[in-house]
């Protein structure tokens, strides 16, 4: 368990586990669902979760500092005593919480409707979609236009709903992966041109 956590938080450049060599589809989905649950909770209740639904200059500044300090912290992780490792892992947890907060606070303002308007919006969308498909099949299907229109419109609505769920799960995961890749790239450069050079001069 500890190896998995170390691999997740430290990354393959600094970790001596095989975390990066395994597939982590479930972790990707879990992360997306976690962000979605926070968004849904805040959307319907109107309540903010401290550190998870509001991101400001302070949170972004802390993340940047942790981002820049990451290779210098990680390179000595395995030489630290247990209490030092616990502090580092806690720092990594806080850093990931900041990523979640950034993602949630970016998504929430972009939801174009209020929670009280959601039911009417969905009903109007469903009725409008079914009416459009019914009109399309009216000339060719005649009396069967309504039945065919309802079936085609229903399939359309289901596909849109499924696509929306996929996007809702995938987008937070993509943001997480982009930031993780950016961290890896920065760590590699610092390790190659700074940390290793410092070690050679000792």
N, C-alpha and C positions, 0 to 999 in steps of 0.2 A: 504493500500500500504506500509506504513512504517513498519507494523507488518511483512509483507512478506519479505521486505528487511532485517529487523533485524533477522528473522529466517534464511534467506539464508546466511547471513554473520556471525552471531554469532554461529549458530548451536544449536542443541536441548539441549545441556548441559547447555547453558547460556541463551537461549531465552525462554521467557514465552509465545510464540505463538505456534500454532499447526502446524507449517511449516513441521516438520519432520513426522507428521502423515498423510500427504497428498502425493499423487503420483505426481512426477515431471518429467514425461516422456518428456513433451514438453520442459522443461528447459534443460534436458539432450540433446535432439536433437538440440535445439537452440545453445547450447554451442559448440557442434560438428560442426555445420554448420558455426558458427562464426570463429572457428579456420580454417576450410577448406577454407573459403572465404579469410582469410588473407594469407594462403599458396598459393592459386591460384593467388591472386593479385601479390604477390612477385615473384612467379614462372614465370608468363607471362610478367611482367613489369621489373623484375630485380631490383626493388626498395625496399629498406628496410623501414619499418615503425618503427620509434624510439620507443623502449621499447617493441615491439611486434614481431620482426623478428630476433633480435640479443640478446642473453643472454650470459653474461660473469661472471667472478668471482664476480664483484660488485653486480650484480643483484641476484646471488645465495646467496651471503652473506647477503644481505638485507632480502631475503625471509627467510633464516634460523633464523635471528634475530627476525623477525616478528612472525615466527612459535614458537620460544621459549618464546616470550613475550606474546603470545596470551592469555593464561589463566589468567595472572595477569591483563591484560587489560580488558578482558571480564567480569571478576567477579565483577567489580565495575561499569559496563556500566549503569545499571538502577539507580544508585545513582548519576550519572553525570548530570550536567545541559545540556540544549539543545545543546549549542555550543560544549560541550565535546563529546556528542553523535555523532554530525556531524563529528568531527575530527576522532573518532573511525571508523565510517562507511566509511569515506574516506580512512582510513588506510586499511580497509578490501578490498575496491575496488582496491587499489594499489597492495595489496597482490595477488588478483585474476588476475590482469593484468600481474603480474610476472609469474603466472602459465601459462597463455596463451602464453606469450613470450617464456617460457621454452619449451612448447609443440611445438610451431611453429618452433623454432630454432633447435629442435631435428628432426622434420620431414623433413624440407627443404633439408638438406645435404644428406638425404637418398633417395631422388628422383633421380633415376639412369640415367635420360635423361634430355637434355636441352629442353627448350620450342620450339626452332626451329626444333627439331628433332621429336616432338610429332606426327605431322601429318604422317610422314613417318613410325614411329613406329606403329601407329594404323592401317595404311593401310597394312603394312607387317604382322601384327598380324592377321588381318581379312582374308587376302589372304591365309596365312599359315594354319589357322584353317579350312577354307573351303576346301582347298586342302587335308588336312589330313582326313577329314570326307569323302570326295569324294573317296579317295583311299580305305578307310575302306569298303565302300559299293560297290566298283566296281565289285568285284567277285560275290556278291550275288544279286545285283540289276541290273547289266548290264547297259542298256541304261538309266535307271532311276537313276543311281548312282549320276549324277551331281545334279539332282533335290533334291534327298534325302540328299545328302551331304550338299547342300546349306541350306536346312531347318534345319538339325541337327546342322550344324556349326553355323547358325544364332541363334538358341536357346542357344547354348553353349556361344556365345559371349554376348548375352543379360544377361544370368545368371551370367557370370563373371563381367559384368558391374554393375549389381545390387549388387552383393556381394562386389565389390570394393567400391560402394557408402555406403553400410552398415558399412563396416570396417572403411571408412574415417570418418564417423560420430561417430562411437562407440569408436574408439581408444582415441580421445581427451577426451571423456566423462569418459572413464575408468581411464585415468591418473588423471583427476579431482577428481573422486570418491576415488581413492587410497590415494591421498594427503589429502582429506577431512577426510577419515577414520583414517589416521595416525595422523592428527591434533586432532581428537576426542579422540583417544587413549591416546595421550600425555596429553591433557587437563584433561582427567579423572584421570590419575595418579597424576598429579600436584595438582588437586583440592582435591583428596582424601588424599594424604599423605603430602601435603605442606600447601595449603591454609586453609583447614579445621582445621589442627593442629594449625596453627597460630591463627585462630579465637578462638580456645578453650583456648589458653594460655592468651588471653586478659582479 
